[in-house]
Each structure stands twice: as structure tokens, then as C-alpha cells.
């Protein structure tokens, strides 16, 4: 059957590594001193003040009541004659004031939110022998013997409407005949994707495995023991004190969840680097039954992954691409409809798969979660003009309900220069393009990613940012909005500010 879509050639050239090495020593002693600096400075300050008061008041506690008058007299006497006690007093009080100022500055600096820098990121590109055209997909679907004719016909109708092109990728376990979808081939897929991303990140940034302080891996549907985070630490022989986290079941928005977790960890762990690995494992999650709501994922999800290097070290600011401006997470799990919108279960034949809610119902859940997310994100990013318009519209709708005044949608193009909308499917991209009044240029990164790589789950927003850097370019000071949706139901946002021109 001929492909009904126009062929598009979105080419992603490889970027040459152009950064120097990153060297981070173990900061155990520094962390210990940092944790105790308030105690040390507080004791020293108390000692200075107590000492000065004790000497000046001539060992008398009654003298504390007229300390101010005594100080004035001491200054006058100092002008008239050289007195050792007064000199000692002035020196002690001066030192106390300096120490107090240092104490206040230290508290301010320690409580100030540390900047999180995005040094660089990489996206995984599969070998060409794993490419899947529509014709190959349908032929393979018929040959494996898992599906009845109704299931085959349903997938054939969907594959030409998903927005996927003819060069997406499936893992080796599914591509083989007969398919080999055991635990071992699922691990092989995970190693292939994650190590491919990591090797590229090491080459591009000069980072070494032993220099990673925090490692976060997110994969929603594949959760082996030992964890995938442990798998990566074992492969690259990372330090035993590396903080590792493995997030599962978080859906297609898990990468922003990982970024948000890394942000909070970097607020309390000084001079540290964090690596986030985002992927989804396809091998054991290829549904082999006949339920239509569970067959949709077969035509959408494809192999992909991304590695992101974050840092809170000021010396990385000169080479970092972006800094994190804001991250907002919203989960609507309190609603049964939202909770069941994307749901993993077994069908009546005990075949495991992921059930997606019908199109209109799923879009309604997406809209509700998005509304909650924007109610938090909007005041952080929108200019005052848009916020005033929205507030005026809100008041008018409340005061004059009979007039049925339409709700005002803020112009988010005044807040963001680039959009990375999760490439979950054509319908989601179309809906957001219409509701936000975006142009085809604005949503081109999402459509191009969906066409070239398919729905790669949590890593899709990084393929989109990669496309923006290579095709649209990013200038210093511009804001990039990453917006992702996932099971739960979640809507998560990350906003980045470019620190330099990225060509």
C-alpha cells in the first residue's frame, strides 16, 4: 500500500564535540564545612559581642542599660586622649560589625536559589538497519501471527494517520522474526539507547563518568531489577557516592519530572553535576492482542532517548547553553477520568498493553491538565499586559455571566520564542496549535520530530529542541518552552533561557 503522506526530509546533522573537559573532585570536606558554617560564624559572633560588652561594662551587668551613652563617652575620650581600653573596645565592636555583615551575607547567599545550567544534551539515533517504513510495519504485523484480521486492518488505517514517516525505528527484539521480546532483549534495547546517549554526551562535553554527582534515569514501562540507573552506573563504573534515582510509571512527561528533581537536588548539593537520561522501552510493550484502545500505541511509539547534562557550578555558566527559568508540574490523579486516561492493564486474554482513552475524552483530559499548569506558569512568564487582559476578562465573565463573554487566551508567543510540544500524536499538536494561535513555524519542531522519530515518549521534547537549534536557531536571551503530557494524568512544563547564540 502506498504511503498517502507527502515525503519530507528532515535531516539532523551530527554536531561536532567542541567543549573541554569537566573536572570535579570529591567535595566531602567542603560539604562538611558548608554544613557547619552557620554554627562556626554564630559562635564567633557571639564571642566577639560578649567579649566587648564584658570588658566595657567593667564586669558589671548593670552597665548594659546605658551602653549607648557609655559608647558616646568612649568616643569623646578617644578623641581627647589615647586610652587602651577604648581602643580595644572600638576594635572589638568594629570587628563584630564586620562579622555580623559577613554572617548576613552568608545567610543570603546560602538561601538564594542556585542557578541550574543546561550544559549540553544529546539525542539517540538508531542504526539504519532498525528503520521501519509503513509497508514494512504492516508486512511484519501480518507475518508475526499475533493479530487477527480486524486488528491488522485497524492498525493499517491508523499508521497513515498518525503523522509518522517512513524512517522511524523499532528495537531489534521486535524487528526479528519471530519477535524476541524477552527480558534480555529489553535490557539490550535499554543499553543500546542509554549508552548511545551517554557516549555522545561524554564526547561532546568532555565529562567523565566518575565526575557525575547525580544520575536520574526515567523509563515508564520497563522497570527491571537491578534498576536501569544501576545498569548505567555498572557499565560506566561510576563513583559509589553518586546519587542515583530511577523513575518509572511517570509516562511521557517524565523527562520534565526528572529535570525538576535534578533542580531540587542541585539546590542542596553544591558544585555538582547531574545527568538525566530519558527513554522508553518498546520491546516488552508491543501489544499483541486485539483491543483497539490498546493497539493505538503500536502505531505511535518508537525507539528514542536523550541525555542531559545539568550543573549548578558557576564556572559552567560560560559554556552552558541554557539556564532553567522555571519548572511546573501538575498531576490530575485525583480525577478518575484523568487517572484512567492512559492505563496499563491486561486484556481479557491476559495480554498486557497500554489503554488510551478515546480521542475526544483524552483531549479533554489534556486540556484540563494544561489549564491547571498554565494557571501556575502564566504569572511567572507572561508580560504584565497579557496578565492584565486576562484578569479583566476574568472579572467581566464573573460580573456579567449572562453575556457569555468568551474566555481570553493569553498570547504565549509574547512569553516564549520557541515551543517544544510533546510529539504525542497529530491530534494533540493540532489542538495546541489552534488553542494557542500558533503558526505552522511554531509547531514545526513537534511535527518534524513525530514524522522523523515517532512518539519517543519522554525524550521527544529533546528531539524537538535539537531540531530548533539546527533549523530555527536560538539567540541569546530567548526562552524555550518544553511542554509534556503523561499518564496520571500529568502536564509538566520547563522553561529555558538561552545564555548565548546557539547555531
N, C-alpha and C positions, 0 to 999 in steps of 0.2 A: 504493500500500500504506500502511495506516495505521500511524502510529508506535505501537509497543507499550509505550513508556515513559510514565510519568506526567509531564506537563509541569511543570517547575519554573522559577521566575522569580527568578534571582539577579541582582540589579541592582547595578551598580558605578557609583555616582555620581562625577562628576568632582570632584577636590579642588582648591580654590582656592589658587593660589600665595600663600604667606604669609611668605616669607623674604626677607631683604635680600640685597644683592649680596655677592659674594665677590671680593675684590681681592688678587691675588697678583702681585708684581713678580718680575722675573728675579733670581734669587739667586746669580748667578755668583760675585760677590766673597765673599758669605757662605759659600758652599760651599768656596771656596778656603781661607778662614781656618779653617773647621771641619776640613778635612782636615789642616791643619798645626798644630793647637792643641797636640797632644801634643809635637811637636818643640819648639815655642816654649817651652812650660812646662817641659819636661825640661831644656833648655839653661839657662833662668833658674834653675831649682832647683839644678842642678849648680854654677852660677856663685856663687850665694849660699853654699852649703856650703863650696866650695873657698876662697872669699874669707875666710870666718870662720876656718876651720882654718889657713889660711896666715898670717893676721895673729896669731892667738892663739898659735900654736906658735913665733913669733919666727923664721920661715923655717927651722925645723928639723923634719925628718921624724921624728926620734926622739921628739919630743914627742907624737906621735899615740898612743903606747902608754898614756900616763897622762892622756888627755883628760878623763876623768871627774873625777879628782882636781883637775886644774887648774881645771875649771869650778866645783867646790865652793869652792876657794880664792878664785876671782874673785868669787863671790857674797859671800863673807865680807868681802873687801876693799872691795866696792862699798858694803856696809853701813857700813864704818868710814870711808871717805873717797870723795871724788868723783874717779874716775880715768877719763880719756877713753878709754883703750884698753878698759877693762872695759865702759864704756857702749856703745862701738861693737860689742863682742863680743855683749853681751846683745841689742842691737837687731838685729844680723845674724842671730843664732840664732833670735830670735823671728820675724823676717820669713821665715826659711827654714821654720820650722814652719808658719806660715800658708800659705806657698806649697805646702808638701807636702800640707796638708789640702785645699787647692783642687785640687791635682793628683789626689788620690784621689777627691774628689767628682766631678771632671770625667770620670774614667775610669768611675766607677759610672754616671753619667747617660748616657754615650755607649754603654755596653754594655747598659743596660736596654732591654727591648723596648718600642718605641713603640706607643702605643695607636692602633688603626685605627678610625676613626669612620665609620659609615654615615650620611652627612648626610641623604640622601633618595634615593628611587628612583621610576621611572615605568614603567608597562607600556603597551604599544601596543594600541590598539583600532582595528580596521579600519573603513572606511566601511561603512554598512549595505548598500550595493549588492553587497558581496562575501560576504554571508551565504549559508550553504549548509544547506538542510534535507535530511533524509534522502531525501525524494521527489525533490528537485532533483538530489541527488548521483547517485541511481540513474538518473534520466532522462538526465542528462548522460553518465554512464558508457555508456549504451546508444547515445547519439547520436554519440559521437566516433568510433566504428568501430574502436577499438583492441583490443577484448576479444571473445573468443568467448563463447558462451552459458554454458559451465561457469564461466568467470572472473566473468561478471556475476552468476550465481546465488550463487557463493561470497561475493562482496562484499556482496550483498544480505542474506545470512544474518548476516554479521559486523557490518554497520553498526548493527543493532538490539541488538547485544550488547556493544558497545564501551564504553558509558556516555556517549557523546557526545550532545548535544542537537541541536536544530534551528537553532541560531544560531551555529555555528562559521564560520570563514572560510577561503576558498581564494584564492590570488593571481589577479590579472587574467589572466595568461597561461594558466592552466588554465581559468578561467571562460569565456573567449572560445570561440566556435565558428567555425571549428575551433580547437582549442587552439594557442596560440603559445608554445612552450616553448624559445625560443632563448636565447642568452647575454644579449641585450639586455633581454628581458623579465625574466630572472633578476636582472639588475642593477637594473631598475626596482623589483622587489619588495624588494630589499635597501635601496635608497634610501628607499622608502616607509616601511618598518618602522623602520629605524635613525634616519632624520631625524625621524620622528614621535616617537620616544622622546626624542631629543636636544632637540628644540624644547620638549617638555613639561618636560624636566629644567631647561633654561635658564630657562623661565618660572617654574618653581616655586622654584628656589634662587637666582636672580639670577646664576648662574655665566655667565661669558663664554667663548667658545671659546679666546681667547688666554690664559686663566688655567688651562687644563688642562696639567698636567705629565706625566701618564701616561695613555695611551689603550690599552685592551685590547679587542679585538673577537673574539668566538668564534662561529663558524658551522661546523658539522661537514662538510656535504656540498658546499657551494659555495665554491670557492677560486679566484677569478679573479686575473688579473694586470693592472694593479696590484691589490694586496690591498684587502680591504674596509676595513681600517684607513686605508690611503692614500686610499680613496674618501671617508671621513668627514673626514679632515684637509683634503682638497682642497675639499670642499663648505663647510666652516666656516672655511677659511683659518687653520688653527692654526699655532702657532709652529714654526719649523724644528727647535728643540731639544726638542720634545715627544717623549718616549719612547713609541713605538707598537709594539704587538705584535698579531699576527693568528694566532689559534689555530684549526686545522682538524682534522677527523677525531677529535675528542675526545668525540663523542656527546652524549647528553642530560645528562650530568653536567658539561659544560664550563663552566657558569657558576661552579660552586664552584672549578674549576681556575683560572679567571680571578681569582676573589676571592683564592685562595691566592697566586697570582703577584703580584697587587697588594699583598698583605700583605707579602711579602718585599721588594718594591721600595720600599715605604714605610718599611721598616726602615733603609734605607741612603740614602734621598733625603729630607732634612729639609724640613719646612714645605712639603709638596707635596699636591696633589690628584690623584686617579686616577678616571677614568671607565671603567666596564666596560659593554660592550654585548653582550648575549646574544640570539641569534636562531638560526633555522634556515630555510634557503631551500627552498621547496617546488617552485618552478616546474620545475626540471630534474630533480626527483627523484620525479616521479609515474610509478610503474612502469606500463608499457603492455603487459606480457606476460601469461602465463597460469600462472606458477609460484605455487602457493598460498602458500608461505612468504614470497614477496616481495610478494604482493597485500595482505597484512595492513596494511602501512604506509599504503596508500592510504586505508584506513578510519579510521586513527588520527591521522595528523599533519595539523596545521593551522597557519595563519599566526599568528605572535606574536613578541614581542620585549620586551626590558626594558633600561633604562639605570640604572646605579647610580653614585652619587657617593660616593667614599671620600676620607678625609682623615686626615693624621696631625698636623694643626695643633691645638695646644691651644685656640686661640680658636674652633675649630669645635665644641668639646665642648658648649657651651651650647645650640646649636641642632640638634645631631645627634640622630637618633632612636635609634641603637643603637651599641654598640661590639662589635668582634669578640672573642669569648671564646675560640674555638678553631676550627681548621680541620684536618680529617684527610682524607688522600687514600690510597686503596688501589687498586692495579691488579693483576689476576689474569692478566695476559697470559702468564705462564709456563705456564698450563694451556691445552692445545689446545682443550678443551671450552669454556672461558671465552672464549678468543680468537675462536673461530668462532661464538659465540652470536649476535652481531649483526655481519653481514658484508656489505660492499658488493661486488657482482660482476655479471657479465653472465650471462644465462641461455643456453640452447642456441641461441636465436635472436639472440644478441648484443644483447639489450635489457638496459640497466643498471637495477639496483634494489638494495634492501637486503633481505637474507635474515634472517629472525628464526627462532631455534631453536624447536622445538615447545614448547607451554606448560609442561609439567612439567619439561622439560630447562632451559628458560630460568629458571623459578622456582628450580630447584636451584642454578644459577649465581648468581642474585641472592642466595640465602641464604648461599652460601659467601663471597661478597664482603662481604656485610653483617656476617657473623660476624667477619671479619678487621678490618673498620672499627671495630666496637664493642669489640674487644679493645684497641684503642688509645684510643678515645674514652671508654669506660666509666670508667676510673680518673680521667679528667680532670673528669667531670661528675657521677658518681653519688655520693650521700652514703655515709658510712662504713658505715651499717647495711646497705645493699644490697651493698656490696663484701665485707663480712664473710660475708653469707649466700651469696654466690656462691663465695667461697673455701672455705667449709665444705662446700658441695655438691660442689665440685671434688675436695676431699680425700676425701670419702666415696665418690665414684664411683671414684676411683683405688684406695683401700684395700679396697673391697668390691665388686669388679666383678661378682661372682655375683648380687648382689641387684638388679642392673639399676636403680639409682636414676636417676630421670629428671633431666635437666639443668635447673638452675634458671635461669629467665629473669629478669634484674633488672627491677624496676619503673622504667622510664624516665620514667614520669609524675612520679616524685619528683625527677627531674633537669630536666625541661622542662615549660614551661607551654603551649607551642603547638608544633604539628607541621606542617611543610611537606614532605610526602612527594611526591616526583616523580609527577605525574599521567601515568604511562606507560601505564596501562590499568587496567581494573577488577580484573583478577586480581591485579596487584601490590598495589593498595590493599587488597583483601580479605585477602591473605596477611599483610601487615604489621599490619593491624588485629587479626587473630586472634593472631598470634605475640607481639605486644607488649601484648595485652589492652587495646587502645584502645577508646574509646567512639565511637559514631557522631558525637558532637560533635567529637572529636579529629580525625577524618579528613574532616569536612565540608569544610574548605578544599580538600582534594585532589579530592574528588568533585565539588564545585561548579565547580572550575576545569576538570576534564575535561569536565563537562557543558556548560559555557558556552563554552569556548575550544578544547576538544580537547587533544591532546598537542602542546604548543608546544615540545617538546624542552627545551633548557637553560633557557628563560625561565619554565617552568611554576612553579618554586618561588617566583618573584616575583609571579606572579598569585595564588598561594596566600597569600603574606604580605600582599598588598593586600587580599584577602578577610578575613583575620584582623583587620587594622586597622579595616576598615569594619564588620564584622559581629560579631566576638568582642571587639574592643578589646584593647589591650595596656597593662598597667600598668608603672610604673617598677620596675626590678629583675627583671622576668620574663624567662625565657630562651625563645628561639625556636630550634628545631632544623630546619635545612634538610637534607634527605636526598635525594640524587640518584644515579641509576644510568645508566651509559652503556657504549658499545662499548669493548671492550678486554680484559677486562671491568672496569669501574671502579665503585666505590662511594665517594662523597665526601660529607663532612659539613661543615656550617658552623653554628656556634652563636653566636647574637647575644644580647646583654643590653640590654634597653630602658633608656635613660637618662632617660626621662620618660614620663608617661602619654600614649598616642597614641590619640586619639579621632577 
